Amino acid sequence: MNSLAVTVLGHDRPGIIAGVTEALAGLGGNLEDSSMTLLRGHFAMTLVVSCEASAAQAQAAVEAALAAPGLVVSVLELAGGAGPVSDGPSYLLSVHGADRAGIVSAVAGLVASYGGNVTDLTTRLAGALYVLVAEVELPGDADIATLTQRLAALAEELGVEASLRPADPDLM
């Protein structure tokens, strides 16, 4: 069984998700993980699919199912097993304030410096207001109090507000 990463990017229109998943199901593919969203009117989807078909076969099937200009399809075979698994708790990190370059880089760098892994990240720009919401996993021995203090200092430097709080597992 192959583990395939399928991405589709381009101009949004109705039926993209249905076409992609129908093509993959037709190959016996099982959708294991997915993320789909609109980014300023552009469709962005990433899937992890287990399938007997090769990456080239899956790509041809998806492209044929979509048959639309303005969409880019990429299918890659994933090597090995799943990525790193954290033994630590999950946290929700939120940042909001005036938009400026470097917010994601600075915040993600701070999380990484504590051994943290960003497992989900969404950003939106609403007028001049920039909003970042991330799920992060931190090692069990991470100094959360110091990280929170450093996050507050970084937020002040960036001119934004930021918070880090334990994620409620019932909501995830």
C-alpha positions in Angstrom: 0.0 0.0 0.0 1.4 3.4 -1.0 1.0 6.5 1.2 0.4 9.5 -1.2 0.4 13.2 -0.6 -2.1 14.9 -3.0 -2.2 18.6 -3.3 -4.6 20.7 -5.4 -4.2 24.4 -5.8 -5.9 27.0 -7.9 -9.0 29.0 -8.7 -11.9 27.9 -6.6 -15.0 26.4 -8.2 -17.7 24.0 -7.1 -17.0 20.3 -7.3 -13.2 20.2 -6.7 -13.4 18.2 -3.5 -16.0 15.8 -5.0 -13.9 15.3 -8.1 -10.6 14.6 -6.3 -12.1 12.3 -3.7 -14.1 10.4 -6.3 -11.0 9.8 -8.5 -9.1 8.6 -5.5 -11.9 6.3 -4.3 -12.1 4.9 -7.8 -8.5 3.8 -7.3 -9.3 2.2 -4.0 -7.8 5.1 -2.1 -8.5 5.7 1.6 -8.4 9.3 2.7 -6.4 9.3 6.0 -5.7 13.0 6.6 -6.9 16.2 4.9 -6.8 19.9 5.0 -8.8 22.1 2.7 -9.4 25.8 2.7 -9.9 28.9 0.6 -7.0 31.4 0.5 -8.2 34.7 -0.9 -10.5 32.9 -3.3 -8.0 30.2 -4.3 -8.6 26.6 -3.3 -5.9 24.8 -1.4 -6.1 21.1 -0.5 -3.6 18.6 0.9 -4.6 15.0 1.4 -2.8 11.9 2.7 -4.2 8.8 1.0 -3.4 5.1 1.3 -3.7 3.5 -2.1 -2.5 0.6 -4.2 -2.1 2.9 -7.2 1.2 4.7 -7.8 1.7 8.4 -7.5 1.7 8.8 -11.3 -1.6 6.8 -11.6 -3.3 8.9 -8.9 -2.1 12.1 -10.4 -3.4 11.1 -13.8 -6.8 10.1 -12.3 -7.2 13.3 -10.3 -6.2 15.5 -13.3 -8.7 13.7 -15.5 -11.4 14.1 -13.0 -10.8 17.8 -12.6 -10.1 18.6 -16.3 -10.2 22.3 -15.5 -7.6 25.0 -16.3 -6.3 27.0 -13.3 -5.8 24.0 -11.0 -2.4 22.5 -10.2 -2.3 18.9 -9.0 0.7 17.2 -7.4 0.9 13.7 -6.1 4.0 12.5 -4.2 4.7 9.1 -2.6 5.4 9.6 1.1 8.3 7.6 2.4 8.4 5.9 5.8 5.8 6.2 8.6 4.2 9.1 10.2 6.1 12.2 11.4 7.3 12.9 14.9 4.8 12.3 17.7 4.9 14.5 20.8 4.5 13.2 24.2 3.6 16.6 25.5 0.4 18.5 25.8 -1.2 20.6 23.0 -1.7 24.4 23.3 -3.6 27.0 21.4 -1.6 30.0 20.4 -3.3 33.1 19.1 -1.9 36.3 17.9 -3.8 39.4 16.6 -2.9 42.9 15.8 -1.6 45.2 13.0 -0.4 43.3 10.0 3.4 43.3 9.3 5.9 41.0 7.8 7.6 38.5 10.0 4.9 37.6 12.6 4.6 33.9 11.7 8.4 33.5 11.4 9.0 35.1 14.8 6.3 33.2 16.6 7.1 29.8 15.0 10.7 30.4 15.8 10.0 31.0 19.4 7.9 27.9 19.7 10.6 25.8 17.9 13.2 27.1 20.4 11.3 25.4 23.2 11.1 22.1 21.2 7.6 22.8 20.1 6.0 21.7 16.9 3.2 23.7 15.1 0.7 21.1 14.2 -2.0 23.4 12.7 -1.8 27.0 11.6 -4.3 29.4 10.2 -3.8 33.1 9.4 -6.3 35.7 8.2 -6.0 39.3 7.2 -9.2 41.3 7.8 -8.5 44.8 6.7 -5.5 45.9 8.8 -6.1 43.2 11.5 -3.9 40.1 11.3 -5.1 37.0 13.1 -3.0 33.9 13.7 -4.3 30.8 15.4 -2.1 27.7 15.8 -2.2 24.4 17.6 1.3 23.6 19.0 2.6 20.6 20.8 5.3 21.2 23.4 7.5 18.7 25.1 6.3 17.6 28.6 9.3 19.3 30.2 9.0 22.6 28.4 9.1 25.7 30.7 5.6 27.0 29.8 5.8 30.0 32.2 9.0 31.2 30.6 7.7 30.6 27.1 4.6 32.6 27.9 6.8 35.5 29.2 8.9 35.4 26.1 5.8 35.3 23.9 4.5 38.4 25.7 7.8 40.2 25.1 7.8 39.1 21.4 4.2 40.3 21.0 5.1 43.7 22.4 8.1 43.9 20.0 5.8 43.0 17.0 3.0 45.3 18.1 0.5 42.5 18.5 -1.3 40.7 21.3 -0.6 37.0 21.9 -1.8 34.2 24.2 -0.9 30.6 24.8 -3.3 28.4 26.6 -3.8 24.6 27.0 -5.9 23.1 24.3 -9.2 21.5 25.4 -9.0 18.0 24.1 -12.8 17.8 24.0 -12.8 20.5 21.4 -10.1 19.0 19.1 
